[in-house]
Amino acid sequence: MKIRAITLSNVRRFTEPARIGDIGDGLNVLCEPNEHGKSTLFDAIQAVFFKAHGSRDKDVAALRPHAGGAPEVTIEIETDAGRFTIAKRWFQKPAATVHRGATLVAQSDAAEAWITELLGDDAGGPSGLIWVRQGVTDLTTGSAKEQKSALDARRDLMTSVGEEVENLTGGRRMDMALRRCKAALDELATGKARAPKRGGPWKDAQERVENLSERRDTLAAAAADLHGALTERNRARRELRQIEDPEIAQARRDRLATAEAAHAEALKHAAALEAATRRVEMARLTAEKARDRLAALREATREHGAADEALQKATIRAEAAKRDLTEKDEALDSAMRALTDTRRALKEAEDTQRLAQRAKAARDGAERRRELQERIAAAMEAHARMEEAATRASTGPDAQTLRQIEERLRAFESARAARDTTATRITAHYAEGRAGGILLDGGALTDGEPVPLSGPVRLEIDGIGALEIRPPHGVEGEDSVDRANAALRAALDAVGADTPEAAREAAAARAEASQDRKEAEAVFKSLAPAGLEALRKSLAAIPVAEGLETAPDPDEADRLLDAARAAQEDAAQRQESAARHASDARSEAAGAQTALSAAQDRLARAGEALARLGDASEETRIAESDTATRALAEAEAARDEMARAAPDLTTSEAALKRARAVETQAQAETARLRPLLARLEERIGSTAGKAVEEELAETEEKLEAAQADLVRIEREVAVLIRLEAALEAARTQARERYFAPIARELKPLLHLLWPDAELTWGEESLLPDALIREGREEPISILSGGTQEQVALLVRLAFARMLAAAGRTAPVILDDALVFTDDDRIERMFDALHRQAGDLQIIVLTCRQRAFRDLGGQ
């Protein structure tokens, strides 16, 4: 079975019909971001094949849109029997139909039965083997019912490709011994892990040891608690006496008062120092401003003088550049006029030379024209023969069609020979002188020659009458003869032939015409390699001598052309030199004018800057700067004197913080120790009256005896487990051939990831137990998530190939099946998918657009 198209309507987000079609053989990839409906598509496929149309369970209900409605899913599939369309609708007017083209094949329960038969009555079907739901990374997920269904599917598949297990288990004696061992072990232990059985001797011994151990630990803890409480009470009393000592408490209070007074004095001095610092900063700003005004005045005066000097120089340069540009433009105009005259003379010389060369070519090309005209005529004749032969070569059967007719003729003759072999035969044996006296269909039977009968016949016997012969059940193989004859007639009719001989003659005529066409084509290509049009163009290019009798001499025309070219080149060089000099002069004039404008702007800006500084003289600005500098020095001296006498504020803060912490801690310890002493007194009083130590000794004696009983039972269990393992190992060796098909199919896939890797298999689960690589066996359960998902996918691909080998081909559907695989291994997993996709249909649904860009497929 292969899925070709899927249509969803009223399925979750697809409230309007949505169709995915053109799903081909091999690898198909549907790669879209999250929430585009890929998992919805997977669930819809599951529902069509495994949910009855009358179902209303939670899986079907989950298909309904938020607004409600009746989910409808249509799947187009292709099987060996042809192409079918399966459609289901749930809830309102539930229905199930199967169509083949426009023909209804089955509906309702009959359609459900048709689907079940399509899946081969598998307990788990492809869903339990090769359809991977999003988020499933191993082979053992799902409810207990789903896991049992998957196990049944695996057992059914393995049975179909392996030998019967009963022939490989080592005989009844091994089974009997194993059953007795299991029975003895079941009295003591339970489960695969062989845990102690509830109510059994082993469990009772364990519980007795646990109870006595718990009681022993409780008593030991009580005894230790009593000793600890006495020790802790003595320590708490000592600590409380030290904290509440009057002299120590007074010292703490005095230390706190001293630290508070020192910190208050430090804060006051720090405020005064901050005010002095602000005064220094104001004096610094005043001094810097006075210095900046003086520097700005000096710079503006210097810039104004420099700008005036630059303007004078720029004016002189601009006037000189303007005079030079006028001279260079006049020289360029003169060179341009000379160049125009030489170009006109050169053109006249070139026209004269072309006329002379054309006349010479016309005289030389007369013979060439005749030759080309003859070739054109011959090529046209060959082309006509080629087209006529091509027309004849397009009629009649080609070689492939003739082979098909011959094959159908042989099939007809074989069918007729097979029919005649099993048909009733009659043989005429004439008396002397009576030969030819028996007629069949108007013709005389030959003496001694068997004639097969293909149906009822009537024999005319000379002088006697007629004889009718009717074979009892018709002739075996007559239908095959009719079909073969019909196929032969259809092939002959397709080529318009009445007989195979006529078809052969038509094919021979077609082959002869094809040969004629090839010969004519070879002649045409030899005459016109580039085609008739190229020959005609070559003929047209040869000049005719008419009207060229007065043309000039070619040598004189060449001499005049050389002289004109030399004059034109000389004029061009003079024009180029003049243009270069004019361009240089123009650039210099533009630069000089730009410099003049810049100098004028500079002088204007310098005047504006000088005006903004006011009317104050340089001497006035110097006096202002000196006064501000002296004021700054006086403010800094006063601040530095105050800073030298300042107490350390950080140190006073630390001393105050420590004194407060000591007092707070003493109060907290007092509040903690008094309730603690009360609780300890109560504990000691309640425990001291019980005989804890005597009861502890008695419990330890009982525990020792119970532990001896437990050791004896555990040894017995260990012996039984060892015996069971030995018997299971012996039977496993005999059953290894049972797993050979899946191991053989899986081996090349595993080696894509890990060379020489192997899997061990669970006999009950029929699933991998451990991965062996580099000589080390690793249980599947401890492998990384990525490795587990890779093994699970490879196993499913192997199951898919085995399903196909068993005649139950089903598509492999993977919904985001590679979520934990790294970049390197995902490339090799892509190779595995392509390897299995050779004769399987694989549909990959994924949201990982970047990672799956290199998967390939459709």
NUPADREN-791655 format. One record per residue (C-alpha): y, x, z. Coordinates in pm, whole numbers, plus 50000, padded with zeros to 5 digits. Layout:
SITE       v       u       w
SITE       Y       X       Z
...
//
This chain:
SITE       v       u       w
SITE   50000   50000   50000
SITE   50350   50125   49913
SITE   50679   49957   50006
SITE   50915   49911   49709
SITE   51203   49700   49852
SITE   51315   49531   50177
SITE   51560   49240   50214
SITE   51705   49123   50549
SITE   51893   48800   50615
SITE   52008   48672   50956
SITE   51856   48983   51116
SITE   52088   49118   51389
SITE   52400   49259   51218
SITE   52280   49151   50871
SITE   52396   48790   50876
SITE   52429   48805   50496
SITE   52137   48919   50275
SITE   52109   49299   50262
SITE   51858   49468   50030
SITE   51722   49822   50010
SITE   51538   49868   49680
SITE   51399   50129   49444
SITE   51188   50288   49719
SITE   50968   50528   49522
SITE   50653   50730   49573
SITE   50663   51049   49778
SITE   50954   51122   50012
SITE   51233   50862   50057
SITE   51531   50929   50290
SITE   51776   50670   50429
SITE   52048   50876   50603
SITE   52336   50680   50760
SITE   52545   50709   51081
SITE   52452   50525   51401
SITE   52476   50142   51409
SITE   52421   50103   51034
SITE   52093   49914   51090
SITE   51817   50175   51040
SITE   51626   50079   51356
SITE   51681   49712   51267
SITE   51511   49784   50933
SITE   51217   49946   51116
SITE   51181   49651   51358
SITE   51194   49406   51065
SITE   50907   49587   50887
SITE   50704   49578   51211
SITE   50770   49207   51250
SITE   50658   49118   50897
SITE   50323   49295   50935
SITE   50246   49232   51304
SITE   50435   48919   51420
SITE   50310   48575   51312
SITE   50573   48350   51158
SITE   50526   48104   51444
SITE   50589   48370   51712
SITE   50887   48338   51948
SITE   50821   48640   52170
SITE   51087   48886   52283
SITE   51042   49120   51984
SITE   51103   48836   51736
SITE   51388   48694   51944
SITE   51551   49040   51940
SITE   51588   49009   51560
SITE   51824   48709   51582
SITE   52200   48767   51532
SITE   52436   48705   51825
SITE   52541   48379   51658
SITE   52179   48261   51634
SITE   51992   48154   51325
SITE   51651   48203   51165
SITE   51569   48569   51086
SITE   51424   48618   50736
SITE   51261   48936   50605
SITE   51120   48995   50254
SITE   50917   49306   50166
SITE   50804   49395   49815
SITE   50486   49606   49815
SITE   50260   49761   49555
SITE   49882   49793   49593
SITE   49594   49874   49361
SITE   49581   49500   49283
SITE   49945   49487   49168
SITE   50293   49413   49307
SITE   50339   49142   49573
SITE   50631   48995   49770
SITE   50575   48911   50140
SITE   50836   48685   50303
SITE   50862   48556   50661
SITE   51105   48333   50848
SITE   51098   48271   51225
SITE   51232   47993   51453
SITE   51390   47717   51235
SITE   51137   47605   50972
SITE   50912   47908   51025
SITE   50727   48016   50710
SITE   50514   48294   50567
SITE   50443   48337   50194
SITE   50286   48591   49960
SITE   50385   48586   49591
SITE   50270   48785   49293
SITE   50555   48755   49050
SITE   50634   48382   49032
SITE   50282   48285   49146
SITE   50228   48179   49509
SITE   49922   48368   49639
SITE   49913   48242   50000
SITE   50131   48072   50259
SITE   50139   47995   50634
SITE   49814   48097   50809
SITE   49657   48200   50479
SITE   49947   48441   50425
SITE   49897   48584   50776
SITE   49526   48634   50696
SITE   49621   48801   50366
SITE   49848   49046   50553
SITE   49575   49121   50809
SITE   49327   49192   50531
SITE   49586   49413   50360
SITE   49607   49628   50674
SITE   49227   49652   50689
SITE   49191   49462   51019
SITE   49308   49775   51203
SITE   49346   49721   51574
SITE   49669   49918   51570
SITE   49720   49941   51199
SITE   49962   50196   51060
SITE   50197   50106   51345
SITE   49955   50263   51592
SITE   49906   50575   51382
SITE   50187   50667   51143
SITE   50493   50445   51207
SITE   50729   50621   51450
SITE   50993   50415   51632
SITE   51330   50570   51725
SITE   51317   50763   52054
SITE   50936   50807   52049
SITE   50861   51180   52080
SITE   50491   51177   52174
SITE   50167   50997   52094
SITE   50109   50810   52421
SITE   50415   50589   52469
SITE   50425   50211   52488
SITE   50271   49950   52714
SITE   49906   49960   52821
SITE   49822   49705   52551
SITE   50004   49908   52283
SITE   49830   50229   52393
SITE   49486   50059   52381
SITE   49568   49921   52036
SITE   49664   50269   51915
SITE   49344   50416   52064
SITE   49131   50152   51886
SITE   49305   50238   51559
SITE   49232   50609   51605
SITE   48867   50542   51691
SITE   48829   50318   51388
SITE   48985   50584   51166
SITE   48774   50869   51308
SITE   48458   50664   51272
SITE   48535   50604   50907
SITE   48561   50978   50829
SITE   48312   51133   51076
SITE   47945   51091   51155
SITE   47811   50853   51417
SITE   47882   50976   51771
SITE   47540   50867   51894
SITE   47373   51134   51675
SITE   47585   51413   51822
SITE   47584   51351   52200
SITE   47280   51561   52287
SITE   47027   51287   52357
SITE   46958   51032   52630
SITE   46853   51285   52894
SITE   47198   51445   52892
SITE   47361   51102   52916
SITE   47130   51003   53205
SITE   47205   51324   53397
SITE   47577   51279   53336
SITE   47563   50916   53454
SITE   47382   51013   53779
SITE   47634   51290   53842
SITE   47926   51051   53779
SITE   47767   50787   54007
SITE   47734   51036   54293
SITE   48088   51154   54235
SITE   48219   50795   54214
SITE   48097   50731   54572
SITE   48332   51003   54690
SITE   48613   51023   54432
SITE   48789   50806   54174
SITE   49004   50845   53864
SITE   49020   51125   53605
SITE   49181   51355   53862
SITE   48891   51282   54100
SITE   49109   51179   54394
SITE   48936   51068   54718
SITE   48801   50713   54690
SITE   48952   50460   54930
SITE   48689   50356   55188
SITE   48462   50649   55096
SITE   48349   50937   55322
SITE   48584   51189   55160
SITE   48890   50965   55199
SITE   48792   50878   55560
SITE   48759   51248   55647
SITE   49091   51324   55485
SITE   49267   51041   55668
SITE   49117   51151   56004
SITE   49240   51509   55946
SITE   49582   51380   55836
SITE   49613   51148   56139
SITE   49510   51419   56387
SITE   49735   51673   56216
SITE   50024   51431   56232
SITE   49957   51362   56601
SITE   49925   51734   56674
SITE   50254   51804   56495
SITE   50426   51518   56682
SITE   50311   51650   57022
SITE   50401   52009   56931
SITE   50742   51894   56821
SITE   50791   51702   57148
SITE   50697   52010   57353
SITE   50925   52232   57145
SITE   51202   51973   57173
SITE   51180   51978   57557
SITE   51212   52359   57569
SITE   51497   52348   57317
SITE   51685   52080   57513
SITE   51671   52289   57837
SITE   51798   52599   57654
SITE   52075   52407   57479
SITE   52191   52242   57807
SITE   52235   52582   57976
SITE   52431   52717   57680
SITE   52661   52408   57667
SITE   52737   52434   58042
SITE   52840   52801   58003
SITE   53068   52726   57704
SITE   53239   52432   57884
SITE   53311   52643   58195
SITE   53474   52915   57983
SITE   53694   52666   57793
SITE   53814   52477   58105
SITE   53895   52793   58312
SITE   54259   52737   58444
SITE   54386   53092   58371
SITE   54246   53091   58015
SITE   54395   52745   57946
SITE   54741   52854   58075
SITE   54733   53168   57858
SITE   54666   52951   57552
SITE   54966   52728   57631
SITE   55201   53027   57692
SITE   55098   53188   57364
SITE   55172   52864   57174
SITE   55525   52827   57329
SITE   55618   53187   57246
SITE   55502   53150   56884
SITE   55704   52828   56840
SITE   56030   52990   56965
SITE   55988   53300   56744
SITE   55919   53087   56438
SITE   56236   52875   56498
SITE   56454   53191   56515
SITE   56298   53326   56194
SITE   56370   53000   56009
SITE   56740   53011   56114
SITE   56787   53369   55991
SITE   56608   53291   55663
SITE   56858   53007   55590
SITE   57156   53241   55643
SITE   56999   53507   55415
SITE   56944   53247   55139
SITE   57317   53152   55149
SITE   57417   53520   55115
SITE   57180   53556   54817
SITE   57347   53260   54645
SITE   57692   53425   54693
SITE   57563   53747   54532
SITE   57431   53552   54234
SITE   57768   53378   54181
SITE   57951   53716   54192
SITE   57702   53862   53939
SITE   57762   53573   53697
SITE   58142   53620   53724
SITE   58116   53995   53656
SITE   57883   53950   53358
SITE   58115   53690   53207
SITE   58418   53926   53238
SITE   58222   54213   53074
SITE   58104   53981   52791
SITE   58465   53871   52715
SITE   58578   54237   52695
SITE   58286   54335   52466
SITE   58345   54032   52241
SITE   58715   54123   52199
SITE   58633   54482   52101
SITE   58356   54373   51854
SITE   58579   54109   51687
SITE   58860   54365   51636
SITE   58619   54621   51482
SITE   58454   54359   51252
SITE   58791   54235   51118
SITE   58891   54588   51008
SITE   58552   54654   50845
SITE   58562   54319   50659
SITE   58909   54394   50514
SITE   58791   54735   50384
SITE   58474   54581   50228
SITE   58687   54316   50045
SITE   58898   54581   49874
SITE   58591   54772   49748
SITE   58420   54450   49622
SITE   58734   54351   49423
SITE   58740   54684   49235
SITE   58364   54662   49155
SITE   58388   54301   49023
SITE   58672   54382   48779
SITE   58482   54687   48633
SITE   58160   54486   48591
SITE   58343   54208   48403
SITE   58488   54455   48147
SITE   58147   54618   48088
SITE   57977   54276   48035
SITE   58224   54181   47760
SITE   58145   54503   47567
SITE   57768   54460   47596
SITE   57776   54092   47478
SITE   57966   54192   47162
SITE   57706   54463   47081
SITE   57422   54210   47134
SITE   57577   53956   46891
SITE   57597   54225   46619
SITE   57229   54325   46671
SITE   57117   53960   46655
SITE   57289   53906   46316
SITE   57121   54221   46175
SITE   56777   54107   46302
SITE   56820   53764   46134
SITE   56894   53930   45799
SITE   56588   54161   45816
SITE   56357   53868   45911
SITE   56476   53671   45605
SITE   56406   53973   45381
SITE   56059   54021   45540
SITE   55964   53658   45470
SITE   56062   53690   45105
SITE   55850   54010   45075
SITE   55548   53838   45239
SITE   55574   53540   44999
SITE   55584   53781   44702
SITE   55276   53971   44830
SITE   55076   53646   44887
SITE   55154   53533   44531
SITE   55035   53870   44393
SITE   54714   53864   44603
SITE   54637   53503   44501
SITE   54665   53593   44136
SITE   54434   53892   44185
SITE   54180   53677   44385
SITE   54180   53410   44113
SITE   54098   53669   43852
SITE   53821   53818   44075
SITE   53674   53476   44193
SITE   53574   53314   43861
SITE   53210   53437   43888
SITE   53191   53340   44256
SITE   53304   52983   44174
SITE   53026   52943   43916
SITE   52763   53070   44163
SITE   52879   52832   44439
SITE   52881   52533   44203
SITE   52517   52605   44106
SITE   52415   52638   44476
SITE   52583   52311   44565
SITE   52398   52127   44286
SITE   52060   52276   44393
SITE   52127   52198   44762
SITE   52215   51835   44684
SITE   51887   51799   44491
SITE   51687   51948   44785
SITE   51868   51718   45029
SITE   51774   51411   44820
SITE   51407   51521   44816
SITE   51421   51577   45195
SITE   51556   51225   45264
SITE   51298   51065   45032
SITE   51014   51253   45207
SITE   51153   51158   45549
SITE   51144   50791   45448
SITE   50778   50822   45350
SITE   50699   51021   45670
SITE   50834   50737   45889
SITE   50567   50491   45766
SITE   50202   50486   45864
SITE   50044   50592   46196
SITE   50124   50930   46348
SITE   49856   51167   46482
SITE   49865   51025   46836
SITE   49838   50665   46713
SITE   49546   50762   46484
SITE   49372   50928   46782
SITE   49410   50605   46978
SITE   49259   50406   46687
SITE   48970   50654   46666
SITE   48916   50629   47043
SITE   48910   50248   47027
SITE   48671   50265   46727
SITE   48436   50488   46924
SITE   48466   50252   47223
SITE   48376   49957   46998
SITE   48080   50139   46848
SITE   47961   50248   47195
SITE   47991   49891   47330
SITE   47804   49757   47029
SITE   47531   50022   47067
SITE   47501   49940   47441
SITE   47477   49571   47359
SITE   47214   49626   47093
SITE   47009   49842   47334
SITE   46952   49546   47571
SITE   46959   49268   47309
SITE   46653   49076   47186
SITE   46520   49228   46866
SITE   46314   49092   46579
SITE   46112   49304   46335
SITE   45965   49173   46006
SITE   45620   49296   45898
SITE   45541   49150   45554
SITE   45199   49086   45404
SITE   45133   49266   45077
SITE   45343   49123   44800
SITE   45560   48908   45032
SITE   45840   49164   45109
SITE   46189   49008   45131
SITE   46054   48661   45209
SITE   46246   48627   45539
SITE   46624   48580   45521
SITE   46885   48632   45797
SITE   47240   48517   45714
SITE   47144   48513   45346
SITE   47012   48869   45347
SITE   46645   48971   45344
SITE   46506   49149   45649
SITE   46379   49502   45579
SITE   46012   49561   45648
SITE   45955   49731   45987
SITE   46331   49763   46079
SITE   46428   49613   46421
SITE   46729   49380   46408
SITE   46914   49310   46743
SITE   47024   48950   46802
SITE   47372   48896   46940
SITE   47321   48521   46976
SITE   47127   48224   46835
SITE   47003   48289   46475
SITE   46822   48095   46203
SITE   46560   48269   45987
SITE   46474   48128   45643
SITE   46104   48195   45566
SITE   46013   48168   45197
SITE   45766   47892   45135
SITE   45736   47796   45499
SITE   46071   47679   45638
SITE   46319   47791   45899
SITE   46279   47952   46241
SITE   46552   47924   46512
SITE   46567   48191   46786
SITE   46787   48144   47097
SITE   46796   48430   47356
SITE   46755   48281   47706
SITE   47082   48399   47867
SITE   47295   48533   47587
SITE   47331   48903   47515
SITE   47428   49152   47786
SITE   47740   49346   47693
SITE   47872   49096   47438
SITE   48199   49060   47633
SITE   48247   49439   47624
SITE   48193   49436   47246
SITE   48449   49156   47206
SITE   48706   49335   47421
SITE   48652   49665   47239
SITE   48677   49489   46902
SITE   48995   49308   47010
SITE   49150   49637   47124
SITE   49055   49800   46791
SITE   49201   49509   46590
SITE   49524   49521   46795
SITE   49563   49894   46726
SITE   49500   49842   46352
SITE   49740   49546   46336
SITE   50010   49755   46505
SITE   50008   50000   46210
SITE   49948   49732   45941
SITE   49594   49851   45850
SITE   49290   49631   45788
SITE   49028   49897   45851
SITE   49006   50237   46025
SITE   48967   50395   45679
SITE   49298   50240   45569
SITE   49463   50371   45887
SITE   49326   50720   45815
SITE   49461   50708   45458
SITE   49805   50595   45581
SITE   49808   50875   45844
SITE   49715   51131   45575
SITE   49997   51002   45352
SITE   50240   51030   45643
SITE   50129   51386   45717
SITE   50167   51482   45346
SITE   50517   51330   45337
SITE   50607   51517   45656
SITE   50496   51844   45492
SITE   50705   51762   45182
SITE   51006   51696   45404
SITE   50963   52032   45579
SITE   50940   52217   45246
SITE   51252   52040   45110
SITE   51433   52110   45437
SITE   51343   52482   45412
SITE   51483   52496   45056
SITE   51801   52314   45164
SITE   51858   52551   45460
SITE   51808   52856   45236
SITE   52075   52724   44994
SITE   52318   52582   45250
SITE   52255   52739   45597
SITE   52581   52593   45729
SITE   52560   52266   45531
SITE   52701   52128   45206
SITE   53049   52087   45348
SITE   53069   52460   45425
SITE   52975   52543   45062
SITE   53239   52299   44933
SITE   53502   52456   45159
SITE   53409   52804   45033
SITE   53445   52680   44672
SITE   53783   52520   44744
SITE   53907   52845   44905
SITE   53870   53040   44578
SITE   54206   53011   44391
SITE   54234   52898   44031
SITE   54416   53134   43792
SITE   54626   52856   43635
SITE   55005   52905   43673
SITE   54974   53263   43814
SITE   55022   53458   43487
SITE   55377   53574   43581
SITE   55285   53689   43933
SITE   55421   54034   44039
SITE   55216   54352   44055
SITE   55021   54371   44391
SITE   55106   54743   44448
SITE   55478   54687   44400
SITE   55462   54379   44626
SITE   55289   54589   44900
SITE   55558   54861   44877
SITE   55839   54606   44910
SITE   55660   54442   45208
SITE   55622   54776   45392
SITE   55992   54853   45347
SITE   56091   54506   45472
SITE   55865   54541   45778
SITE   56012   54883   45866
SITE   56367   54743   45839
SITE   56276   54441   46054
SITE   56111   54658   46326
SITE   56418   54886   46340
SITE   56652   54585   46372
SITE   56427   54435   46642
SITE   56436   54757   46848
SITE   56819   54771   46824
SITE   56840   54403   46927
SITE   56600   54457   47219
SITE   56803   54759   47341
SITE   57127   54563   47314
SITE   56975   54265   47497
SITE   56851   54493   47777
SITE   57195   54653   47819
SITE   57361   54309   47814
SITE   57116   54179   48077
SITE   57184   54479   48301
SITE   57560   54426   48266
SITE   57521   54055   48341
SITE   57315   54130   48654
SITE   57573   54384   48770
SITE   57858   54137   48712
SITE   57674   53865   48905
SITE   57598   54108   49190
SITE   57957   54225   49206
SITE   58086   53867   49214
SITE   57835   53781   49489
SITE   57948   54085   49692
SITE   58313   53983   49644
SITE   58243   53631   49773
SITE   58048   53769   50068
SITE   58331   54007   50159
SITE   58584   53723   50144
SITE   58363   53507   50368
SITE   58312   53796   50611
SITE   58686   53855   50647
SITE   58746   53484   50705
SITE   58475   53468   50974
SITE   58611   53780   51147
SITE   58961   53626   51159
SITE   58823   53301   51305
SITE   58624   53490   51571
SITE   58927   53692   51672
SITE   59140   53377   51696
SITE   58883   53206   51925
SITE   58916   53487   52183
SITE   59280   53390   52258
SITE   59593   53599   52301
SITE   59473   53818   52594
SITE   59497   54191   52533
SITE   59221   54446   52583
SITE   59396   54586   52896
SITE   59397   54236   53055
SITE   59019   54196   52991
SITE   58948   54544   53140
SITE   59134   54453   53463
SITE   58940   54123   53496
SITE   58606   54306   53454
SITE   58690   54570   53719
SITE   58795   54303   53977
SITE   58467   54103   53926
SITE   58253   54421   53955
SITE   58410   54513   54296
SITE   58351   54156   54427
SITE   57983   54178   54326
SITE   57935   54510   54509
SITE   58087   54366   54832
SITE   57856   54054   54819
SITE   57546   54267   54762
SITE   57631   54496   55057
SITE   57668   54195   55293
SITE   57337   54045   55176
SITE   57147   54376   55212
SITE   57278   54422   55569
SITE   57154   54072   55664
SITE   56815   54131   55495
SITE   56757   54451   55699
SITE   56802   54263   56027
SITE   56585   53957   55926
SITE   56260   53886   56122
SITE   55929   53846   55922
SITE   55897   53470   55856
SITE   55539   53497   55721
SITE   55423   53682   56032
SITE   55585   53424   56263
SITE   55422   53139   56067
SITE   55080   53308   56093
SITE   55121   53363   56469
SITE   55220   52997   56523
SITE   54931   52872   56307
SITE   54682   53084   56504
SITE   54815   52969   56844
SITE   54794   52601   56740
SITE   54442   52649   56598
SITE   54318   52807   56923
SITE   54453   52516   57131
SITE   54313   52253   56887
SITE   53972   52419   56881
SITE   53955   52430   57262
SITE   54027   52057   57281
SITE   53769   51978   57010
SITE   53498   52188   57181
SITE   53564   52010   57510
SITE   53534   51669   57339
SITE   53205   51781   57175
SITE   53035   51948   57474
SITE   53078   51666   57730
SITE   52885   51396   57527
SITE   52628   51662   57426
SITE   52551   51746   57788
SITE   52505   51375   57866
SITE   52256   51333   57580
SITE   52062   51647   57678
SITE   52031   51529   58037
SITE   51888   51197   57914
SITE   51634   51370   57676
SITE   51514   51611   57940
SITE   51472   51328   58193
SITE   51268   51105   57955
SITE   51032   51384   57831
SITE   50967   51577   58151
SITE   50754   51294   58301
SITE   50495   51289   58014
SITE   50191   51520   57996
SITE   50277   51642   57646
SITE   50110   51987   57663
SITE   49773   51854   57794
SITE   49753   51588   57520
SITE   49841   51855   57259
SITE   49541   52073   57356
SITE   49297   51777   57333
SITE   49428   51674   56991
SITE   49384   52028   56854
SITE   49012   52026   56951
SITE   48950   51696   56768
SITE   49138   51823   56461
SITE   48916   52133   56437
SITE   48600   51917   56422
SITE   48747   51681   56164
SITE   48850   51973   55940
SITE   48491   52107   55944
SITE   48363   51769   55820
SITE   48627   51761   55545
SITE   48534   52113   55423
SITE   48168   52008   55392
SITE   48254   51695   55187
SITE   48502   51883   54966
SITE   48232   52140   54885
SITE   48001   51860   54778
SITE   48274   51709   54559
SITE   48347   52051   54403
SITE   47978   52098   54318
SITE   47960   51753   54155
SITE   48283   51813   53959
SITE   48148   52149   53838
SITE   47822   51985   53731
SITE   48009   51706   53551
SITE   48226   51961   53371
SITE   47920   52160   53260
SITE   47749   51847   53125
SITE   48071   51733   52951
SITE   48114   52079   52796
SITE   47760   52068   52658
SITE   47820   51726   52508
SITE   48163   51834   52372
SITE   48001   52117   52177
SITE   47780   51862   52006
SITE   48076   51630   51933
SITE   48308   51893   51784
SITE   48199   51800   51433
SITE   48340   51455   51504
SITE   48692   51602   51511
SITE   48640   51827   51209
SITE   48814   51597   50955
SITE   49141   51567   51150
SITE   49137   51938   51240
SITE   49082   52029   50875
SITE   49370   51805   50762
SITE   49605   51928   51038
SITE   49540   52304   51007
SITE   49773   52384   50710
SITE   50050   52168   50865
SITE   50030   52354   51198
SITE   50038   52689   51019
SITE   50376   52599   50866
SITE   50517   52627   51221
SITE   50275   52863   51399
SITE   50038   53089   51199
SITE   49679   53074   51335
SITE   49769   52790   51578
SITE   49503   52531   51674
SITE   49486   52207   51874
SITE   49223   52102   52126
SITE   49141   51732   52143
SITE   49068   51477   52415
SITE   48733   51308   52354
SITE   48844   50982   52510
SITE   49203   50965   52385
SITE   49132   51119   52040
SITE   49472   51292   52080
SITE   49573   51658   52119
SITE   49520   51803   52469
SITE   49657   52153   52424
SITE   49817   52386   52167
SITE   49656   52730   52120
SITE   49887   52994   51975
SITE   49882   53373   52006
SITE   49560   53341   52207
SITE   49727   53131   52481
SITE   49637   52765   52553
SITE   49934   52544   52649
SITE   49883   52181   52761
SITE   50077   51936   52545
SITE   50248   51791   52855
SITE   50426   52120   52942
SITE   50556   52191   52592
SITE   50925   52145   52517
SITE   51047   51810   52388
SITE   51103   51959   52042
SITE   50752   52111   52022
SITE   50591   51785   52145
SITE   50773   51580   51879
SITE   50677   51833   51607
SITE   50307   51822   51705
SITE   50317   51439   51722
SITE   50472   51413   51374
SITE   50222   51658   51220
SITE   49931   51465   51376
SITE   50067   51141   51231
SITE   50098   51300   50887
SITE   49734   51410   50913
SITE   49632   51055   51018
SITE   49818   50920   50714
SITE   49625   51148   50478
SITE   49295   51042   50644
SITE   49387   50675   50609
SITE   49439   50737   50238
SITE   49102   50917   50215
SITE   48938   50616   50381
SITE   49089   50385   50115
SITE   49360   50235   50342
SITE   49678   50398   50207
SITE   49989   50299   50406
SITE   50346   50433   50398
SITE   50460   50673   50671
SITE   50779   50536   50835
SITE   50981   50770   51062
SITE   51287   50637   51250
SITE   51480   50944   51379
SITE   51153   51123   51454
SITE   51305   51475   51477
SITE   51574   51455   51747
SITE   51488   51767   51951
SITE   51392   52007   51668
SITE   51602   52321   51614
SITE   51747   52430   51276
SITE   51472   52682   51196
SITE   51175   52456   51269
SITE   51332   52152   51108
SITE   51328   52339   50775
SITE   50952   52395   50813
SITE   50901   52032   50919
SITE   51080   51935   50596
SITE   50824   52150   50409
SITE   50543   51963   50589
SITE   50689   51627   50486
SITE   50710   51739   50123
SITE   50354   51873   50140
SITE   50214   51540   50257
SITE   50439   51338   50026
SITE   50241   51452   49721
SITE   50012   51147   49728
SITE   50168   50947   50014
SITE   50480   50736   50048
SITE   50704   50863   50332
SITE   51018   50673   50441
SITE   51254   50871   50669
SITE   51531   50685   50857
SITE   51786   50917   51021
SITE   52145   50933   51144
SITE   52156   51316   51134
SITE   52340   51349   50803
SITE   52419   51719   50830
SITE   52071   51829   50949
SITE   51882   51613   50691
SITE   52107   51713   50397
SITE   51847   51979   50303
SITE   51541   51751   50335
SITE   51542   51656   49966
SITE   51345   51356   49843
SITE   51490   51034   49706
//
